[in-house]
Amino acid sequence: MSSPRGNRRPAVLEHVPFGIVLALVAVAAVRILQYHWRQGAVIIGGALLVAAVFRALLPDIRAGLLAIRGRPVDVLTYTGLGALLLFLAFTITNGPFGS
């Protein structure tokens, strides 16, 4: 008896790209909690850029939870937010949080 899904991969594999991005954010959270907020912000910015690459390259069904809106909107949003966060992390100096 064949499964109703046919020969598709397990559904959990659709969420691997999101899991990678989430793991990067978890690493960033650890760095922020260790009072290295600038490094954490850079890692989160990088995670958003990784999400943009995944969203641009993977089909909608394989993008999993990274697919929120249409592909162009997602890619532009992830890229814009990632670039903005990287810009802020690299340019803010002498703030209340130190370096």
PyRosetta script that sets phi, psi and omega in degrees:
from pyrosetta import init, pose_from_sequence

init()
pose = pose_from_sequence("MSSPRGNRRPAVLEHVPFGIVLALVAVAAVRILQYHWRQGAVIIGGALLVAAVFRALLPDIRAGLLAIRGRPVDVLTYTGLGALLLFLAFTITNGPFGS")
pose.set_psi(1, 130.0)
pose.set_omega(1, -177.4)
pose.set_phi(2, -89.1)
pose.set_psi(2, 152.8)
pose.set_omega(2, 179.8)
pose.set_phi(3, -76.7)
pose.set_psi(3, 154.5)
pose.set_omega(3, 180.0)
pose.set_phi(4, -65.4)
pose.set_psi(4, -17.5)
pose.set_omega(4, -179.0)
pose.set_phi(5, -88.0)
pose.set_psi(5, -7.7)
pose.set_omega(5, -179.5)
pose.set_phi(6, 73.5)
pose.set_psi(6, -138.1)
pose.set_omega(6, -177.2)
pose.set_phi(7, -97.5)
pose.set_psi(7, 24.8)
pose.set_omega(7, 179.5)
pose.set_phi(8, -69.9)
pose.set_psi(8, 153.5)
pose.set_omega(8, 173.8)
pose.set_phi(9, -68.0)
pose.set_psi(9, 162.5)
pose.set_omega(9, 175.8)
pose.set_phi(10, -58.9)
pose.set_psi(10, 145.2)
pose.set_omega(10, -176.9)
pose.set_phi(11, -61.7)
pose.set_psi(11, -25.8)
pose.set_omega(11, -178.0)
pose.set_phi(12, -64.0)
pose.set_psi(12, -28.3)
pose.set_omega(12, -179.8)
pose.set_phi(13, -68.7)
pose.set_psi(13, -20.8)
pose.set_omega(13, 177.3)
pose.set_phi(14, -67.8)
pose.set_psi(14, -20.3)
pose.set_omega(14, -175.7)
pose.set_phi(15, -102.4)
pose.set_psi(15, 5.9)
pose.set_omega(15, 178.8)
pose.set_phi(16, -62.0)
pose.set_psi(16, -44.8)
pose.set_omega(16, 177.9)
pose.set_phi(17, -58.6)
pose.set_psi(17, -41.6)
pose.set_omega(17, 177.6)
pose.set_phi(18, -64.4)
pose.set_psi(18, -37.8)
pose.set_omega(18, 178.2)
pose.set_phi(19, -63.1)
pose.set_psi(19, -37.5)
pose.set_omega(19, 178.0)
pose.set_phi(20, -65.2)
pose.set_psi(20, -45.5)
pose.set_omega(20, 178.6)
pose.set_phi(21, -63.1)
pose.set_psi(21, -42.2)
pose.set_omega(21, 179.3)
pose.set_phi(22, -64.1)
pose.set_psi(22, -37.3)
pose.set_omega(22, 177.2)
pose.set_phi(23, -64.2)
pose.set_psi(23, -39.7)
pose.set_omega(23, 176.6)
pose.set_phi(24, -63.0)
pose.set_psi(24, -40.3)
pose.set_omega(24, 178.6)
pose.set_phi(25, -66.7)
pose.set_psi(25, -35.6)
pose.set_omega(25, 177.4)
pose.set_phi(26, -64.8)
pose.set_psi(26, -41.0)
pose.set_omega(26, 176.1)
pose.set_phi(27, -62.0)
pose.set_psi(27, -41.2)
pose.set_omega(27, 178.4)
pose.set_phi(28, -62.7)
pose.set_psi(28, -40.3)
pose.set_omega(28, 179.6)
pose.set_phi(29, -62.9)
pose.set_psi(29, -38.9)
pose.set_omega(29, 177.4)
pose.set_phi(30, -62.8)
pose.set_psi(30, -44.7)
pose.set_omega(30, 179.2)
pose.set_phi(31, -63.3)
pose.set_psi(31, -39.0)
pose.set_omega(31, 178.8)
pose.set_phi(32, -66.1)
pose.set_psi(32, -41.9)
pose.set_omega(32, 178.6)
pose.set_phi(33, -66.2)
pose.set_psi(33, -22.1)
pose.set_omega(33, 176.1)
pose.set_phi(34, -89.1)
pose.set_psi(34, 15.4)
pose.set_omega(34, 177.5)
pose.set_phi(35, 67.0)
pose.set_psi(35, 29.3)
pose.set_omega(35, 172.5)
pose.set_phi(36, -114.7)
pose.set_psi(36, 64.3)
pose.set_omega(36, -172.0)
pose.set_phi(37, -64.4)
pose.set_psi(37, -32.5)
pose.set_omega(37, -179.3)
pose.set_phi(38, -67.2)
pose.set_psi(38, -43.2)
pose.set_omega(38, 177.0)
pose.set_phi(39, -63.8)
pose.set_psi(39, -40.7)
pose.set_omega(39, 177.6)
pose.set_phi(40, -62.2)
pose.set_psi(40, -41.0)
pose.set_omega(40, 178.4)
pose.set_phi(41, -65.4)
pose.set_psi(41, -38.7)
pose.set_omega(41, 177.6)
pose.set_phi(42, -64.4)
pose.set_psi(42, -41.5)
pose.set_omega(42, 179.6)
pose.set_phi(43, -66.0)
pose.set_psi(43, -40.2)
pose.set_omega(43, 177.7)
pose.set_phi(44, -65.2)
pose.set_psi(44, -42.0)
pose.set_omega(44, 175.7)
pose.set_phi(45, -59.8)
pose.set_psi(45, -42.0)
pose.set_omega(45, 176.1)
pose.set_phi(46, -63.9)
pose.set_psi(46, -38.5)
pose.set_omega(46, 178.2)
pose.set_phi(47, -63.0)
pose.set_psi(47, -38.8)
pose.set_omega(47, 177.1)
pose.set_phi(48, -66.1)
pose.set_psi(48, -37.1)
pose.set_omega(48, 176.8)
pose.set_phi(49, -68.7)
pose.set_psi(49, -36.7)
pose.set_omega(49, 174.5)
pose.set_phi(50, -63.2)
pose.set_psi(50, -41.4)
pose.set_omega(50, 177.0)
pose.set_phi(51, -61.2)
pose.set_psi(51, -39.3)
pose.set_omega(51, 178.4)
pose.set_phi(52, -63.7)
pose.set_psi(52, -41.3)
pose.set_omega(52, 178.8)
pose.set_phi(53, -65.5)
pose.set_psi(53, -46.0)
pose.set_omega(53, 177.4)
pose.set_phi(54, -58.0)
pose.set_psi(54, -45.3)
pose.set_omega(54, -177.3)
pose.set_phi(55, -66.7)
pose.set_psi(55, -34.3)
pose.set_omega(55, -179.9)
pose.set_phi(56, -72.9)
pose.set_psi(56, -35.5)
pose.set_omega(56, -172.9)
pose.set_phi(57, -92.9)
pose.set_psi(57, -30.6)
pose.set_omega(57, -174.8)
pose.set_phi(58, -90.3)
pose.set_psi(58, 144.8)
pose.set_omega(58, 173.9)
pose.set_phi(59, -66.3)
pose.set_psi(59, 160.0)
pose.set_omega(59, -175.5)
pose.set_phi(60, -53.3)
pose.set_psi(60, -41.4)
pose.set_omega(60, -175.9)
pose.set_phi(61, -67.8)
pose.set_psi(61, -29.1)
pose.set_omega(61, -179.8)
pose.set_phi(62, -92.2)
pose.set_psi(62, -11.7)
pose.set_omega(62, -179.7)
pose.set_phi(63, -74.8)
pose.set_psi(63, -18.9)
pose.set_omega(63, 176.6)
pose.set_phi(64, 59.8)
pose.set_psi(64, -130.7)
pose.set_omega(64, -175.8)
pose.set_phi(65, -74.9)
pose.set_psi(65, -4.9)
pose.set_omega(65, 175.2)
pose.set_phi(66, -78.0)
pose.set_psi(66, -18.3)
pose.set_omega(66, 179.6)
pose.set_phi(67, -85.6)
pose.set_psi(67, 102.9)
pose.set_omega(67, -178.7)
pose.set_phi(68, -106.2)
pose.set_psi(68, -53.7)
pose.set_omega(68, 178.2)
pose.set_phi(69, -116.3)
pose.set_psi(69, -153.1)
pose.set_omega(69, 174.7)
pose.set_phi(70, -69.9)
pose.set_psi(70, 158.8)
pose.set_omega(70, -177.1)
pose.set_phi(71, -56.9)
pose.set_psi(71, -48.8)
pose.set_omega(71, -179.3)
pose.set_phi(72, -60.6)
pose.set_psi(72, -39.8)
pose.set_omega(72, 179.7)
pose.set_phi(73, -65.7)
pose.set_psi(73, -44.5)
pose.set_omega(73, 179.3)
pose.set_phi(74, -61.5)
pose.set_psi(74, -48.0)
pose.set_omega(74, -177.7)
pose.set_phi(75, -62.6)
pose.set_psi(75, -45.7)
pose.set_omega(75, 179.4)
pose.set_phi(76, -64.3)
pose.set_psi(76, -39.3)
pose.set_omega(76, -179.6)
pose.set_phi(77, -67.6)
pose.set_psi(77, -49.5)
pose.set_omega(77, 179.0)
pose.set_phi(78, -60.7)
pose.set_psi(78, -43.7)
pose.set_omega(78, -179.1)
pose.set_phi(79, -65.7)
pose.set_psi(79, -45.6)
pose.set_omega(79, -179.4)
pose.set_phi(80, -62.9)
pose.set_psi(80, -46.8)
pose.set_omega(80, 179.7)
pose.set_phi(81, -66.6)
pose.set_psi(81, -39.5)
pose.set_omega(81, 178.3)
pose.set_phi(82, -64.2)
pose.set_psi(82, -45.1)
pose.set_omega(82, 179.3)
pose.set_phi(83, -65.4)
pose.set_psi(83, -40.4)
pose.set_omega(83, 178.5)
pose.set_phi(84, -63.0)
pose.set_psi(84, -44.0)
pose.set_omega(84, 180.0)
pose.set_phi(85, -64.8)
pose.set_psi(85, -41.4)
pose.set_omega(85, 176.7)
pose.set_phi(86, -63.6)
pose.set_psi(86, -43.0)
pose.set_omega(86, 178.3)
pose.set_phi(87, -59.3)
pose.set_psi(87, -47.1)
pose.set_omega(87, -179.8)
pose.set_phi(88, -63.7)
pose.set_psi(88, -43.0)
pose.set_omega(88, -178.4)
pose.set_phi(89, -64.5)
pose.set_psi(89, -34.8)
pose.set_omega(89, -178.3)
pose.set_phi(90, -84.0)
pose.set_psi(90, -19.1)
pose.set_omega(90, -173.8)
pose.set_phi(91, -105.8)
pose.set_psi(91, -20.9)
pose.set_omega(91, -179.5)
pose.set_phi(92, -75.2)
pose.set_psi(92, 124.2)
pose.set_omega(92, 177.6)
pose.set_phi(93, -131.9)
pose.set_psi(93, 153.8)
pose.set_omega(93, 177.3)
pose.set_phi(94, 55.0)
pose.set_psi(94, 35.8)
pose.set_omega(94, 178.4)
pose.set_phi(95, -83.0)
pose.set_psi(95, -178.1)
pose.set_omega(95, -177.9)
pose.set_phi(96, -69.7)
pose.set_psi(96, -14.2)
pose.set_omega(96, -178.1)
pose.set_phi(97, -97.3)
pose.set_psi(97, -0.6)
pose.set_omega(97, -179.2)
pose.set_phi(98, 72.7)
pose.set_psi(98, -155.6)
pose.set_omega(98, -177.9)
pose.set_phi(99, -111.8)
pose.dump_pdb("model.pdb")
